[in-house]
Amino acid sequence: MEWTATRNLKINCWVSSTIRQHRHLLGHQSLGVTELRTFVPIPMVAYVDNEDDAVRLCLEMEGKTSGIYVGVQPRPAHLFDLAPNRWVRARSGKNGNCARDIDIEYLTALFFDIDVVSAERAKGHPASEEDLLQSLHAAQLLCREDGLALNSTIGCSGNGHYGLVPIVPIPVDCDEIGVKFKCFCRQLAEKIARQVHGVKFDPVYNLSRVMRVMGTFNRKGQAIPGRPHRRAHFFTEPVFAMSMALHHMILNAEVEQPHSSVKPLAKGIRCNLNKLENCQFIKWCREYPEQVSEPLWFGLITNLAHLEGGPELIHQISALDKCRYDYSNTQRVIKRVIDTEYKPVLCKTLVGEAMSCPGRGRFQCSRISQCPAKAPMYMATLRTIYKR
């Protein structure tokens, strides 16, 4: 018993120290507050303004969720009052309590998320040791690039590897900064991805991006022999020196000009997205992202794409499945649904056998006979927009 208590004490000390190092590495001090997030089984959010509370809140949630995440960029101080040093239920959307891209005031770090593409990973199982060697190789190549070589830290998420680089802070004083940042990250990731077979860089480089907290346990996916759940950790010693080279490289990044033939997405229908949090289908998609089949995912998009703030919510929910999520592909489907005015898939269709696929789950709604909304979309709107 004494040996076990001593071991647990050492683990807690290591976890606390690693969480502190992680927050310090992100460079949020004096530039805002830090956002913490959980997604499964219940979406939660907290804002912290000091390392002690960051450690306390992470330890408080350990073992109760599949993962604890932290916002890579600092959040503006005014968001602190929405969840001051405590966990509250997360609400997405325009009137929610989670940070959005439009909220970000400073860029303090570059973050790259690298996973292996394999049949077992696609089934929802954690990575194997061989998988981790592949993603580590990609992370090592990435961290040798100009601007990253002397300032990079490699972390293991438990299922893949991270590249994290603190930079001399860049004020986000215009929309162009965000565009330059995304283009720079995407171009660099694509360059490395071409050099390593079987790995995938998460293509999302939005300003409000979150990453797994180093030191916390990753319980995502169904563990099997040879593919266990693991604790996220730093693979290399954290490098706290901020890169001035990357600061200038981002500011001078060339932005890809969109084709003139591409039409902007239509303005969404006014609604209350918060009401969707009561929809069992939306809850199910959030809680079991790996079980959402392609037909059910398309049904989700048809219900959200036409709503004000809906496309953003689609990306947020879709990104919970890191193995399959692709920003560009998701955006293409959203645009197709909007352009063709595709009607929302009804609840009676969503629960049908035709919407399930081998290896994925099947959605069932216990309220389908009592709920007045015939499609998830109508829970957020005041009236039926499309009639069948």
N, C-alpha and C positions, 0 to 999 in steps of 0.2 A: 504493500500500500504506500509506504514512504517513497519507494522508487518511482511509482506511478505519479504521485503528487509532485515529486521533483521534476519528472519529465514533462508533465503538463505545465508546470511553472516556466520551464525553459522555453516550451513552445509558445506560450502566451507572451513571454518577453520578446521572442524573436518576431512574432506576428506584430506586436505593437511597434517594435523598432522598424520593421519593414513598411508598415503603413505610414509612419512618420517620414521615412525616407522618400516614399512615393509622393506624398503631398508636397514635400520640399522640392522634389525634382520637377514638379509641374509648375513651380514658380508663381503660385497664386498670391503670395504674401504682398500686401499693400495694394494689390490691383483688383481686389474683389473678394468673393467668398467661394467656397468649394461646394459643388453639388454632388451628393451621393444618391445612387438609385438602386432599386431592385425591381425585377420584372415578374418573376415566378416564385411562389404562387400568387402573390398580390403585388401589384405595382406600388412602390413606395418611393418617397423622395425626402431628402433632408438637406439643409444648407448649413455648413459649418464655417466658423471664422477662426478656428484654432486647431492645433494638432491633437490636443487632449480629447476634445469632443469628437474629432474624426475617428480616433482610435476607439473611443467608447461606443460610438454608434455602429461601427463595423463589427466589434465584438458582440454587441447586443443582437445583431442580425445573423451572426454566424450560426449555421445549422438550421436556419429557418427559411432559407431561400436557396435557389440554385446558383446564385452568384450576387456579389455586391460590386457595384460599378461606381466610377468617379468621373466627373466631367473633366476632359483634358484641358480645356481653356477655363480661366476664371470666370465666374458669374458676377454680374453687377450686384453691388451691395444691397440694392433695394429689394432683391428677391429673397434676401435673408429672412424677412418678416413672414414669408409664406410657410416656412418650416424651420424656425430658429433653433438650431442645435438639437433637433428631434425629428423622428420619423413621422410622416403623415401620409395618407393615401394620395397617390399621384393622380393628377388630372392633366391630360394632354390637351392640346389645342390652344386657340387664341386666348381664352380666358382661364387656362389651366395654371398649375403651379410649377410646371417643369420648364426649364430654360429652352428657348428656341434660338435658331441661328440669328434672328434679328436682335436678340438680347446681348450677344457677345460684344464686348468692348475692347478686348485685348487678345492677341495671339501670343502664347508663351511657350508653346511646344509643338513639335511635329510628332505624329503618332501613326504607326503602321501596324496593321493586324494581319498576320500571316498564318494560314491554315493549310492543311494537306487535303487534297481532293481524293477520296477513295470510296469504295463501295460501303465499307463499314461505317465511315463517317457519315455518309449519306443516309444510312439507316438510323442514325441518331446515337451511335456509340462514341465514347471518348477516343482520343488518339492513342495509338500504340507508341512504343519507344521508337520504332522505325519511322513512324510518321513525324515524331518530334525532331528526329535528326534531319529530316528533309526541310521542315520549316525553319530549323535553326540555321541550316546552311544558307537559306535565302536571307535570313536576318543578318547573318554575318556578311554576306555580299553587299546588302543594303548599307550597312554601317561602315563600309569602306569607301562610299561615295564622297565626292567633294562636298565639304560643308558638314558632313556627318562624322567623318573619321575620328576626330578628336573629342567629340561631344556626345557620342551615342551611348545609350544603355540598352542592353537586350534583356527582355523579361520573358518568362514562360507563363502563358495563360493557363496552362494545364492541358490544353488541347492544341496549342500552337505556340507561336512566338510573337513577341512585340518588338518593334523598334521605336524607341522614345528618345527625342532630342530636345533639350531645353534651348530656346532661342532668346536673343535680346528682344524684349517685348515689342510687338507691332500694334499700334493703335488701329482699331477697325473704324476709321473715320469716314469711310465711303464704301459703297457696294463693291467697287473694283478690287478692294483688298481681299475680300472673301473669294472672289472669282480667281484672282491670282493664286491664292493659297491652295484652292482646290485643284487648279490646273497643275501647279508645281508638284503636289503630292501624287496626283494621278500619273503624270508623265514619269516620275521617278519610279513608282511602283511597277508600271508597265515595263520599264526597262529591265528591272531585276526579274520580274516574273518570266520574261522570255528566256532567261538564263538557267532557270531551274524547272525541271519537269515535275508536274503533279502537285504544285502548290498554287494557292490562290490568295491574292491580296484582297482584303475587304475593300471594295471600291468606294466606300462612303467616307468622304472627307469634309463633311459639313462642320460648321463652326461649333455646334453644340454637342459634338461627338462625346461619347463616354467610353471608358475602357475598364476592364476588370481591376479591382484593387489588389495590388501585390500583397501577398501574405494571407489572403483569404482563400477559402476553399471553393473550387470549381466543381459543382455537382450537376453540371449540365449534361444531359444524355444518359442513356442506360448503361451502367458499367457492366462489363463482362470480363472473364479471365483474359489477361493481357492488355486490357483497355480499362484501367481503373480511373476513378475520380482522383484528381490531384490538387495540391495546393499551389496557387500562383506564386511565383517567386522571381527574384532578379537572377538572371543567369550570369550576368557580369556585374561587377561593382558599379553602383550608380555614379554617373559622371554629372556633377552639378554645374559645371562651367557652361554658360550660355553661348551659343554660336552666333557670332556677329556675321559670319559668312552667309549662313542660311537666312538671316534677317534681310540682307541685301539681295540674295538670290530670289527670295520670294517677292520682294518689292519690284524686282526687274524681270519677273517671269513673263513670258509671252502668253497672252490669252488667246485660246483658239476661238476664232470668230464663227458664230453659228451661221448655218446656211440661211440665206434670205427666204428660202421656200418654206422654212419651218414656221408654223403658225403658233402663236402663244396659246396656252391653255385657256379655255373660256372661264369667265368669272363664275365661281361656285354659287350654289343656292344658299341663301341665308338659313342658318340652323343653329341648334344648340348641341354641339358635339358631346358635351358632358353627359347628355341623356343616353348616349350609346354605351356608356360604361355599365349600364344596367342590362344590356342585350347579352343573352347567353352565348350567341355566336361570336360576338366581339371578344367576350371574356375567354371563350374557348381558344380562339386564335392567338390570344396573348399568352395563355397558360401552356398551350401545347403546340408551339410553332412547328416542331418537327413532324407533327401528325397532320398538318394541313395539306391536303392533296392539291394538285394543280387546279382541278375544277373548283374546289372550295376557295382557293386563293383568287381565282378569277371572279367568283361570286362576291368575295369581299370587296374587290376593286369596283365592281359594278354598283355596289351599294354606297361606296364612299367617294368615288371619283367626282361626282356631280356636286358634292357638298362643299361649302366654304370651309377651307382647312382640311378637307377630306384627303387630297393627294398627300399632304404632309403626314397625316395619320396613317395612310397606306404604307408609306415608306417606314414609318416608325414600327408598325406591327410586323411588316415583312422582314425588317432587319433583325428581328428576334431570332430568326433562323439563319445563323451566320454561314451555314454550309451552302445554302441555295440562294441567298439574297444577292441580287445584282441591281445596282441603282439604275443603270441605263435601260436594262430590260424591263424593270418595273415601270419606269417612266414611259416607255414605249406603249406598254399595255394600258396605262392610265390615259394616255393621249388617244389611243384607238377607241377606248370606251367612250370618251368625251366626244370625239369627232363623229362617231357613228350614232351618238345619242342612245347607246345601248341601255336598255331598261334594267333596273336592279333585279337580280335573281331573287325570287321569293323564298320565304322560309320553308315552305313545303317542298321546294326543290332542294334546298340546302341539306335537308335531313334525308333525302332520298338515297337509295343504294347506288345510283349512277354517279354520285359525287365522290364516292370513296375509291381509293386506288390501293393495289397491293402494297403492303409495307407502310401504309399510312392509316390514320384513324378515320372514324366515321362520326360526324357530328350528330348529336341528338339533343333536342330541346324539350325540357319538361313543361314549358309554358306555351307550347305552340298552339294549343287549343284554346287558351285563355287570353293570350296576348292580342291586343287590337291591331298591332302593326303586322302587316302581311309580309313585310320585308324589313331587314335591319335599318335600312335608310330612313324609314318613316318614323322611327323612334326619335330621330334628331330633327325632323321637320314638323311643321305645324299642319301640313296638309299633304295629301297624296299628289305627287308631281306627275308620275306616269301611271296610266291605267292600262290594264290588260283586258 
